[in-house]
Amino acid sequence: MFKKLKNKIEEKRNSKNFFWKILVLGKDLVWYITIIFIRYLKENKKIAWETNKRRVEIEITSFCNLSCINCDRSIRQAPTNELMSVKQIEKFINESIDLKWNWKNIRILGGEPTLHPQLFEILKVLKKYKEFYPRSNIQIVTNGFGKKVNEILRKLPLWLNIENTAKKSSRQTFGSYNVAPIDLDKYKNSDFTRACNVTEACGVGLTRYGYYICGAGASLDRVFGFDIGIKKLSLLEDSRLKKQRRILCEYCGHYKDKNMKKGRDWISEEKMSPSWIKAYRKYKKEKPKLSLY
């Protein structure tokens, strides 16, 4: 019955009948106001942001040819040569296919992903998923900096979408990722399980240590060593993600942002709060040992 009514409304949407035009307009207006109101509640931490389980960012390299200040993958602050193996990417693809997990968007990034020594083998594995879900947008995110990176970019297959930020140097304007909310009086009593816009807009983060609420959260675990990466896609449950939020969002500077564009503390100078200073010092003395995905 409802399907027939919906079809009838759609038929009348472009008709000259005044009643039907008002009905459709009213329906669209209510929907729009509802979306705006929900977003307002999320931006002001009244309700939680939802982790988007149809988007994933895969950090195949944790190193880069740039060392940007305030990088939310801690490339400059906690340098490493870590990367994901081809077998780990195969595990991700096999899990996704077996569970019929339809990813709307798969973003390959780093660090600088084009510097992965087995990048083209990884792309062959990802192509397998594309054959199962041809509408899935598989994308590589690059800084586009330097001769080597651009040589690799020219060799990438046509089915792969490229997001090129075209950076010219390590001098960038980023958010204050390294200013932990828990170090600020304003946020000490916050409900960190409400997270921020990043987990909804960018989706799940996947690194060599497992699945996380977002890529920035995954990077945080690499430095602090909580070892809370989820090791199987089938275990990507709300209860486990909520546990990650409670731990990771205390230290992630993105939590302070209303969303990814407004309300962000944009800075071009290094800014770091005590929790991060302590964590980076500890990391440089001895890197945390985390269990692998």
C-alpha positions as CSV (number, residue, x, y, z in Angstrom):
1,M,0.0,0.0,0.0
2,F,2.7,2.4,1.0
3,K,4.7,1.6,-2.1
4,K,1.7,2.5,-4.3
5,L,1.2,5.7,-2.4
6,K,4.8,6.7,-2.8
7,N,4.6,6.0,-6.6
8,K,1.5,8.1,-6.8
9,I,3.1,11.0,-5.1
10,E,6.1,10.8,-7.4
11,E,3.8,10.8,-10.4
12,K,2.1,13.9,-9.1
13,R,5.4,15.7,-8.2
14,N,5.7,17.4,-11.6
15,S,1.9,17.7,-12.2
16,K,0.0,21.0,-12.3
17,N,-2.2,19.8,-9.4
18,F,-1.7,22.4,-6.6
19,F,-2.6,20.0,-3.8
20,W,0.0,17.4,-4.8
21,K,2.7,20.0,-5.2
22,I,2.1,21.3,-1.7
23,L,2.0,17.7,-0.3
24,V,5.3,16.8,-1.8
25,L,6.9,20.1,-0.9
26,G,5.8,19.7,2.7
27,K,7.2,16.2,2.8
28,D,10.6,17.3,1.5
29,L,10.6,20.3,3.9
30,V,10.0,18.1,7.0
31,W,12.8,15.7,5.9
32,Y,15.2,18.6,5.4
33,I,14.4,20.2,8.8
34,T,14.8,16.8,10.5
35,I,18.3,16.3,8.9
36,I,19.4,19.8,10.0
37,F,18.1,19.4,13.5
38,I,19.9,16.0,13.9
39,R,23.1,17.5,12.6
40,Y,22.8,20.4,15.1
41,L,22.5,17.9,17.9
42,K,25.5,16.0,16.8
43,E,27.7,19.0,16.2
44,N,26.9,20.2,19.8
45,K,27.5,16.7,21.3
46,K,23.9,16.2,22.3
47,I,23.8,12.9,20.5
48,A,26.5,10.6,19.1
49,W,28.0,10.7,15.6
50,E,27.5,7.3,13.9
51,T,30.5,5.4,12.5
52,N,29.9,5.0,8.7
53,K,30.3,1.3,8.1
54,R,30.0,1.8,4.3
55,R,33.2,3.8,4.0
56,V,36.7,2.7,4.9
57,E,40.1,4.4,4.8
58,I,43.0,1.9,4.5
59,E,46.3,3.2,5.7
60,I,48.7,1.0,3.6
61,T,51.8,3.1,4.6
62,S,52.6,4.9,7.8
63,F,55.4,6.9,6.2
64,C,55.5,9.7,3.7
65,N,57.8,11.9,1.6
66,L,56.5,15.0,3.5
67,S,56.6,15.8,7.2
68,C,53.6,18.0,7.7
69,I,53.2,19.8,11.1
70,N,50.1,18.5,13.0
71,C,49.7,15.5,10.7
72,D,46.8,13.4,12.1
73,R,48.7,10.2,11.1
74,S,51.7,11.3,13.2
75,I,54.0,10.8,10.3
76,R,56.4,13.6,11.4
77,Q,55.8,13.3,15.1
78,A,56.2,9.5,15.4
79,P,58.1,8.4,12.2
80,T,58.1,4.7,11.3
81,N,58.5,2.5,8.2
82,E,55.4,0.4,9.0
83,L,53.1,-0.7,6.2
84,M,50.3,-3.1,5.5
85,S,51.1,-6.4,3.7
86,V,49.4,-7.7,0.6
87,K,48.1,-10.6,2.7
88,Q,46.4,-8.2,5.0
89,I,44.7,-6.5,2.1
90,E,43.7,-9.9,0.8
91,K,42.2,-10.7,4.2
92,F,40.2,-7.4,4.1
93,I,38.8,-8.2,0.6
94,N,38.0,-11.8,1.4
95,E,36.2,-10.8,4.6
96,S,34.2,-8.1,2.7
97,I,33.2,-10.5,0.0
98,D,32.3,-13.4,2.3
99,L,30.2,-11.1,4.5
100,K,28.6,-9.4,1.5
101,W,29.9,-6.1,2.8
102,N,29.1,-3.5,0.2
103,W,31.6,-0.7,0.8
104,K,30.3,2.5,-0.9
105,N,33.8,4.1,-0.7
106,I,37.3,2.5,-0.2
107,R,40.1,5.1,0.2
108,I,43.7,4.0,0.0
109,L,46.0,6.4,1.8
110,G,48.9,6.7,4.1
111,G,51.3,8.3,4.8
112,E,51.9,8.5,1.1
113,P,50.3,5.3,-0.4
114,T,52.2,5.5,-3.7
115,L,55.4,4.7,-1.8
116,H,54.2,1.3,-0.9
117,P,56.7,-1.2,-2.6
118,Q,53.9,-3.6,-3.5
119,L,51.2,-1.0,-4.4
120,F,50.3,-2.6,-7.8
121,E,49.9,-6.0,-6.2
122,I,47.5,-4.4,-3.7
123,L,45.6,-2.8,-6.5
124,K,45.2,-6.2,-8.2
125,V,43.6,-7.5,-5.0
126,L,41.3,-4.5,-4.7
127,K,40.2,-5.0,-8.3
128,K,38.8,-8.3,-7.3
129,Y,36.4,-6.5,-5.0
130,K,35.5,-4.1,-7.7
131,E,34.4,-7.0,-9.9
132,F,31.9,-8.0,-7.2
133,Y,30.7,-4.5,-6.4
134,P,31.3,-2.4,-9.6
135,R,29.6,0.7,-8.1
136,S,32.0,0.8,-5.2
137,N,34.3,3.9,-5.4
138,I,37.9,2.8,-4.9
139,Q,40.2,5.8,-4.5
140,I,43.8,6.5,-3.8
141,V,44.7,9.7,-1.9
142,T,48.1,11.2,-2.7
143,N,50.0,14.3,-1.8
144,G,51.2,14.5,-5.5
145,F,54.6,15.7,-4.3
146,G,57.9,14.8,-5.9
147,K,59.1,13.0,-9.0
148,K,58.8,9.5,-7.7
149,V,55.2,9.9,-6.6
150,N,54.1,11.5,-9.9
151,E,55.8,8.7,-11.9
152,I,53.7,6.2,-10.0
153,L,50.6,8.2,-10.4
154,R,51.0,8.1,-14.2
155,K,51.0,4.3,-14.1
156,L,47.8,3.8,-12.1
157,P,45.0,1.9,-13.7
158,L,42.0,3.8,-15.1
159,W,39.4,2.1,-12.9
160,L,41.1,3.7,-9.8
161,N,40.0,7.2,-8.8
162,I,42.7,9.6,-7.7
163,E,42.4,12.3,-5.1
164,N,45.5,14.5,-5.5
165,T,46.0,17.2,-2.8
166,A,48.9,18.5,-4.8
167,K,51.0,19.7,-1.8
168,K,54.1,21.8,-2.5
169,S,55.8,21.5,0.9
170,S,55.4,20.2,4.5
171,R,53.9,23.6,5.5
172,Q,50.2,23.0,5.7
173,T,47.3,24.3,7.7
174,F,45.7,21.5,9.7
175,G,43.5,21.1,12.8
176,S,45.0,20.8,16.3
177,Y,45.1,17.0,16.3
178,N,47.8,16.9,19.0
179,V,45.7,19.0,21.5
180,A,44.0,16.3,23.6
181,P,40.5,17.3,24.8
182,I,41.2,15.5,28.1
183,D,43.9,18.1,28.7
184,L,41.4,21.0,28.5
185,D,39.1,22.0,31.3
186,K,36.3,22.5,28.8
187,Y,36.2,18.9,27.8
188,K,37.3,17.0,30.9
189,N,33.8,15.8,31.7
190,S,32.7,15.1,28.1
191,D,31.0,12.0,26.9
192,F,33.7,11.0,24.4
193,T,31.6,8.1,23.1
194,R,29.8,10.8,21.1
195,A,32.9,11.1,18.9
196,C,33.0,13.7,16.0
197,N,32.1,14.2,12.4
198,V,35.2,12.3,11.1
199,T,33.9,8.9,12.0
200,E,30.7,9.6,10.1
201,A,32.1,11.4,7.1
202,C,35.2,9.3,6.5
203,G,34.1,6.0,7.9
204,V,36.1,3.1,9.4
205,G,39.9,3.2,9.6
206,L,41.9,0.1,8.7
207,T,45.6,-0.3,9.4
208,R,48.0,-3.2,10.0
209,Y,46.6,-3.3,13.5
210,G,42.9,-3.7,12.6
211,Y,39.7,-1.7,12.3
212,Y,39.0,1.5,14.1
213,I,36.4,4.2,14.4
214,C,38.4,6.3,12.0
215,G,41.9,6.7,10.5
216,A,42.9,9.4,12.9
217,G,41.9,7.1,15.8
218,A,43.9,4.3,14.4
219,S,47.0,6.5,14.2
220,L,46.5,7.5,17.8
221,D,46.6,3.8,18.9
222,R,49.9,3.3,17.0
223,V,51.4,6.0,19.2
224,F,49.7,5.4,22.6
225,G,49.7,1.6,22.3
226,F,46.2,0.8,23.6
227,D,46.1,-2.2,21.2
228,I,42.4,-2.0,20.6
229,G,42.2,-2.6,16.9
230,I,39.3,-4.9,15.9
231,K,40.9,-7.9,14.1
232,K,37.9,-9.2,12.1
233,L,35.3,-7.4,10.0
234,S,32.6,-9.6,11.5
235,L,33.4,-8.1,14.9
236,L,32.9,-4.5,13.7
237,E,30.0,-4.0,16.2
238,D,28.7,-0.9,17.7
239,S,29.6,-2.0,21.3
240,R,33.3,-2.5,20.2
241,L,33.4,0.9,18.4
242,K,31.9,2.6,21.4
243,K,34.7,1.2,23.5
244,Q,37.2,2.6,21.1
245,R,35.5,6.0,21.1
246,R,35.7,6.1,24.9
247,I,39.4,5.6,24.8
248,L,40.6,7.3,21.6
249,C,38.5,10.4,21.5
250,E,39.9,11.6,24.8
251,Y,43.1,12.3,23.1
252,C,42.1,13.2,19.5
253,G,42.0,16.9,18.7
254,H,39.3,16.4,16.1
255,Y,36.8,15.8,18.9
256,K,36.9,19.5,19.6
257,D,35.6,20.3,16.1
258,K,31.9,20.8,15.3
259,N,32.5,19.3,11.9
260,M,35.3,18.9,9.3
261,K,34.9,22.5,8.0
262,K,33.6,24.8,10.6
263,G,34.5,25.0,14.3
264,R,38.0,23.6,13.6
265,D,41.1,25.1,15.2
266,W,43.0,25.6,12.0
267,I,46.8,26.1,12.7
268,S,50.0,26.1,10.7
269,E,52.3,26.1,13.8
270,E,52.9,23.0,15.9
271,K,50.6,22.8,18.9
272,M,50.8,19.9,21.4
273,S,49.2,19.3,24.8
274,P,50.8,17.4,27.7
275,S,49.3,14.0,26.9
276,W,50.7,14.0,23.4
277,I,54.1,15.3,24.5
278,K,54.3,12.4,27.0
279,A,53.1,9.8,24.4
280,Y,55.6,10.9,21.7
281,R,58.5,10.9,24.1
282,K,57.6,7.4,25.2
283,Y,57.2,6.3,21.5
284,K,60.7,7.6,20.6
285,K,62.2,5.6,23.5
286,E,60.3,2.4,22.7
287,K,57.5,1.9,20.2
288,P,54.4,0.1,21.5
289,K,53.9,-3.5,20.5
290,L,50.5,-4.0,19.0
291,S,48.9,-7.2,17.7
292,L,48.5,-7.4,14.0
293,Y,45.3,-7.6,11.9
